[in-house]
Amino acid sequence: MIRPVLLCLLALAPAPARAEAPVRPVVSEIVTGSAIATRDFPGVIAAEVETTLGFQTAGRIETRPVNLGDAVTAGQVLATLDQVTLAEDVAAASAGLRAARAEADFARQSLERAQELQRRGVAPLATLEAAAAKAAAARATVDRARADLTRARDAERFGRLTAPSAGVVSQILAEPGAVVTPGTPVLRLATAAGREAVIDVPDDLRAVLPKDARFTIETRGDGPQTLPGQLRLIEPVADASTRAHRLRISFADGGQALRLGTLVTARLDLPEAPLLTLPMAAIRPDTDPPQVWRLGPDRRAEAVPVTLGQRLDDRVVITSGLAPGDEVVIRGIRSVTPGQQLGPRVSP
């Protein structure tokens, strides 16, 4: 009788509490922002378009009547090769053509005599064939000599290096007396198309620059000028040693009043804003727009859409969606679910 009563009492007793699964620790990162500290950048005024010029023929540079910084007009002679040598080449080619024509005339006359003898039955067919072959070879020699003369005359004409357009000599690359081959750079010409400011900026700044970033350009030295400028081009390849990127800033009026080589200071007209970055591993794959797992005050995961900016090696700039101080999961993001309770933060 006692045993059934005990069994009933045991059945009515509360079951022991089930142990909750421990929350897992999480590898996360606290988002921090660093404001752009450097906003003034040294630079120089350069031409928007610079052309490297060289001779189209080989020879020894005889004269270079222009110097660094000289303004030149379209068609002006910038340098010449040794004209005596070029003239001698033309004379030799002309003589070669005259000799080839004389040989061709003689071969033609010999062919005509052989044809006449063949008609009379005096000369054998082999004699006629040999005369025809010599006449054909002589005509080919004339064609070759004519081509040689054309090349010599072209070389004589190419012995003068002229300016393709108006501009300023920005660099001298070869001096009189130097022997050059076709295409060897002799000088650089800054065309009159316009002026621009050239500066170098660090990679982290390049990441947050708007495509139409505005700058205030101030010239140094006597009579400083201040002009507004706008970003025209970011050169894609960074300097191998400094990892800086070169920026080219244009002016609304073309900057024609600015002298080439003038030193300037470029001030970036950008509001003070922190630069937020995260590891690429923190970005959830296959989500549109991109998302990250942010931890709330209760340590629960929340999917937050973000806007990505420039890649910086294995990190990426976050332009919107997060704020300094946010905690974001950066490891094991595939196994996190919305609202999941996560444990204490573990540094990577």
C-alpha positions in Angstrom: 0.0 0.0 0.0 2.9 2.4 0.8 4.6 1.7 -2.5 1.8 3.0 -4.7 1.5 6.1 -2.6 5.3 6.8 -3.0 5.0 6.4 -6.7 2.2 8.9 -6.9 4.2 11.4 -4.8 7.2 11.0 -7.1 5.1 11.6 -10.2 3.7 14.8 -8.7 7.1 16.2 -7.8 8.5 18.9 -10.2 11.1 17.8 -12.8 14.7 19.1 -12.3 15.5 22.3 -14.3 17.1 21.5 -17.6 20.6 23.2 -17.9 20.6 25.9 -20.5 23.2 25.6 -23.3 26.1 28.0 -22.6 26.3 30.9 -25.0 29.3 30.8 -27.3 32.0 33.5 -27.1 32.2 35.7 -30.2 35.2 37.0 -32.2 34.2 40.6 -32.8 35.6 44.1 -33.4 34.6 47.4 -31.9 34.2 49.9 -34.8 36.4 52.9 -34.3 36.8 55.9 -36.6 39.8 58.0 -37.3 39.3 61.5 -38.7 41.4 62.6 -41.7 44.2 64.4 -39.9 46.1 65.7 -42.9 44.0 68.0 -45.1 46.8 70.1 -46.7 49.0 68.6 -49.3 52.0 70.1 -51.2 51.9 70.0 -54.9 53.0 71.6 -58.1 51.4 73.2 -61.2 51.7 71.0 -64.3 50.3 70.8 -67.8 47.2 68.8 -68.4 48.8 67.4 -71.5 52.5 66.7 -71.9 54.0 65.2 -75.0 57.4 63.4 -75.3 59.0 64.3 -78.6 61.7 62.5 -80.5 63.1 62.2 -84.0 61.7 59.7 -86.5 65.1 58.9 -87.8 68.5 58.1 -86.5 71.4 60.6 -86.3 73.5 62.9 -84.2 71.8 66.0 -82.7 73.4 69.0 -84.1 71.3 71.9 -82.7 68.7 72.4 -80.0 67.6 76.1 -80.2 65.2 75.9 -77.3 65.8 75.7 -73.6 63.8 74.6 -70.5 60.8 76.8 -70.0 60.8 78.3 -73.4 57.4 79.0 -75.0 57.1 77.7 -78.5 54.6 77.9 -81.3 53.2 75.2 -83.5 55.7 74.2 -86.2 58.7 75.8 -84.5 62.0 73.9 -84.8 63.0 72.4 -81.5 66.1 70.4 -82.6 67.9 69.3 -85.7 70.1 66.3 -86.6 73.4 66.6 -88.5 72.1 67.9 -91.9 75.4 67.2 -93.7 75.1 63.5 -93.1 71.5 63.4 -94.1 72.2 65.4 -97.3 75.0 63.0 -98.2 72.5 60.1 -97.8 70.1 61.8 -100.2 72.9 62.4 -102.7 74.1 58.8 -102.5 70.5 57.5 -102.9 70.0 59.8 -105.9 73.2 58.5 -107.5 72.1 54.9 -106.9 68.8 55.6 -108.6 70.5 57.1 -111.7 72.8 54.1 -111.9 69.9 51.7 -111.6 68.0 53.5 -114.3 71.1 53.3 -116.6 71.4 49.6 -116.0 67.7 49.2 -116.7 67.9 51.1 -120.0 70.8 48.9 -121.1 69.0 45.8 -120.1 65.9 46.9 -122.0 67.9 47.6 -125.1 69.6 44.2 -124.9 66.2 42.6 -124.6 65.0 44.4 -127.7 68.0 43.2 -129.7 67.5 39.7 -128.5 63.9 39.8 -129.5 64.8 41.0 -133.0 67.5 38.3 -133.4 65.0 35.7 -132.2 62.5 36.8 -134.9 65.2 36.5 -137.6 66.0 33.0 -136.2 69.6 34.0 -135.5 69.7 33.9 -131.7 68.6 30.9 -129.7 65.6 31.0 -127.3 67.9 30.8 -124.3 69.5 34.1 -125.2 66.1 35.8 -125.3 65.1 34.3 -121.9 68.4 35.5 -120.3 67.9 39.0 -121.7 64.4 39.1 -120.4 65.5 38.0 -116.9 68.2 40.7 -116.8 65.7 43.4 -117.8 63.3 42.3 -115.1 66.1 42.3 -112.5 67.1 45.8 -113.6 63.6 47.1 -113.2 63.4 45.6 -109.7 66.7 47.4 -108.9 65.2 50.7 -110.1 62.3 50.2 -107.8 64.6 49.4 -104.8 66.7 52.5 -105.6 63.7 54.7 -105.8 62.5 53.4 -102.4 66.0 54.1 -100.9 65.8 57.7 -102.2 62.3 58.2 -100.7 63.6 56.9 -97.3 66.6 59.2 -97.5 64.5 62.2 -98.3 62.1 61.3 -95.5 65.0 61.1 -93.1 66.3 64.5 -94.3 62.8 65.9 -93.6 62.6 64.1 -90.3 66.0 65.6 -89.3 64.1 68.6 -88.0 62.1 68.2 -84.8 59.2 70.6 -84.7 56.5 71.4 -82.2 53.2 69.8 -83.0 51.3 72.5 -81.1 52.0 75.6 -79.0 53.3 75.0 -75.5 56.2 75.2 -73.1 59.4 73.1 -73.0 59.0 71.2 -69.7 62.0 68.8 -69.9 65.2 68.4 -71.8 66.1 64.8 -72.4 69.0 64.9 -74.9 71.8 67.4 -75.6 73.5 68.4 -78.9 76.1 65.8 -79.9 74.1 62.9 -78.7 73.4 60.1 -81.1 69.8 59.0 -81.1 67.8 56.3 -82.7 64.2 56.7 -84.0 61.8 57.5 -81.2 64.5 58.4 -78.6 63.0 61.0 -76.3 64.6 64.4 -76.9 62.4 66.7 -74.9 58.9 67.0 -73.3 56.4 69.7 -74.4 53.7 70.9 -72.1 50.9 71.9 -74.4 48.8 75.1 -73.9 45.6 73.0 -73.3 45.5 73.9 -69.6 47.2 73.8 -66.2 46.4 71.5 -63.2 47.6 70.9 -59.7 49.4 67.6 -59.0 49.5 66.3 -55.4 50.1 62.9 -53.7 47.7 61.6 -51.0 47.9 58.5 -48.8 45.8 55.4 -49.6 43.3 55.8 -46.8 42.4 59.3 -48.0 41.9 58.1 -51.5 39.4 55.6 -50.2 37.0 58.3 -49.0 37.5 60.9 -51.7 34.3 61.7 -53.6 34.6 61.5 -57.4 34.1 65.3 -57.6 36.2 66.2 -54.5 36.8 70.0 -54.1 40.1 71.6 -53.2 41.3 75.0 -52.5 44.6 75.6 -54.2 47.0 78.3 -52.9 50.2 79.2 -54.7 53.4 79.8 -52.8 56.0 82.5 -53.1 55.5 86.1 -54.1 51.9 87.2 -54.9 50.1 84.1 -53.7 46.9 83.2 -55.4 43.9 81.1 -54.2 41.8 79.2 -56.7 39.1 76.6 -56.4 39.9 73.2 -58.0 38.1 70.0 -58.6 39.5 66.4 -58.7 40.0 65.3 -62.3 41.9 62.1 -62.0 43.3 59.6 -59.5 46.2 57.7 -61.0 45.4 54.0 -60.4 48.9 52.9 -59.6 50.4 53.9 -56.3 54.0 54.9 -55.8 56.0 51.7 -55.1 57.9 53.2 -52.2 55.4 55.6 -50.5 52.2 53.8 -51.5 50.7 57.3 -52.2 48.4 58.0 -55.1 48.8 60.9 -57.4 45.8 63.3 -57.9 45.3 65.7 -60.7 43.1 68.7 -59.9 41.7 70.9 -62.6 40.6 74.5 -62.6 37.4 76.0 -64.0 39.3 78.6 -66.1 42.0 76.1 -67.2 44.6 77.7 -64.9 46.2 79.5 -67.8 47.5 82.3 -65.5 49.5 79.8 -63.4 53.1 79.1 -64.3 54.3 75.6 -64.8 56.4 74.4 -61.8 54.7 76.7 -59.3 54.6 75.2 -55.9 51.1 75.0 -54.3 49.3 73.8 -51.3 46.0 71.9 -51.9 43.4 72.0 -49.1 40.8 69.3 -49.2 37.3 70.8 -48.8 35.8 67.8 -47.0 33.8 67.8 -43.8 35.5 66.3 -40.8 34.3 62.7 -40.7 35.7 59.5 -39.2 36.9 56.8 -41.5 35.2 53.5 -40.5 36.7 50.2 -41.7 36.0 46.5 -41.1 37.6 43.3 -42.2 36.2 41.9 -45.4 35.5 38.7 -43.4 32.8 40.6 -41.4 30.6 41.2 -44.5 27.9 38.6 -44.9 28.1 36.9 -48.2 25.2 36.7 -50.7 23.3 39.6 -49.2 22.0 42.6 -51.1 22.6 45.2 -49.8 25.7 44.0 -47.8 25.1 43.2 -44.1 27.0 42.7 -41.0 26.1 41.1 -37.6 26.0 43.9 -35.0 25.6 43.0 -31.2 23.1 44.9 -29.2 23.3 45.8 -25.5 21.7 42.4 -24.7 24.4 40.6 -26.7 21.9 39.5 -29.3 22.9 39.5 -33.0 21.2 41.9 -35.4 21.6 42.0 -39.2 22.5 45.5 -40.2 22.7 46.7 -43.8 25.8 48.8 -44.6 27.2 50.7 -47.5 30.7 49.7 -48.6 33.4 52.0 -49.8 37.0 51.5 -51.1 38.8 48.2 -50.4 42.0 48.7 -48.3 43.9 45.4 -48.6 41.9 42.9 -46.5 39.6 45.7 -45.0 36.8 47.8 -46.5 35.6 51.3 -45.8 32.0 51.5 -44.3 30.4 54.7 -45.5 27.0 54.2 -43.8 25.1 51.8 -41.5 27.5 51.8 -38.5 28.8 54.2 -35.9 31.9 54.4 -33.8 31.5 52.1 -30.8 29.4 49.4 -32.5 30.5 45.8 -32.0 30.5 43.7 -35.1 31.0 39.9 -35.5 34.1 39.3 -37.7 34.5 35.5 -37.4 32.0 32.7 -37.8 29.4 34.9 -39.4 27.8 32.0 -41.4 26.7 30.3 -38.2 25.1 33.3 -36.6 21.3 33.7 -36.7 19.1 36.8 -36.1 18.5 37.3 -32.4 21.0 34.7 -31.3 22.4 35.3 -27.8 26.2 35.5 -28.0 28.8 35.4 -25.3 31.7 37.6 -24.3 33.9 39.2 -26.9 37.1 37.5 -27.9 39.8 39.4 -29.6 40.9 37.9 -33.0 
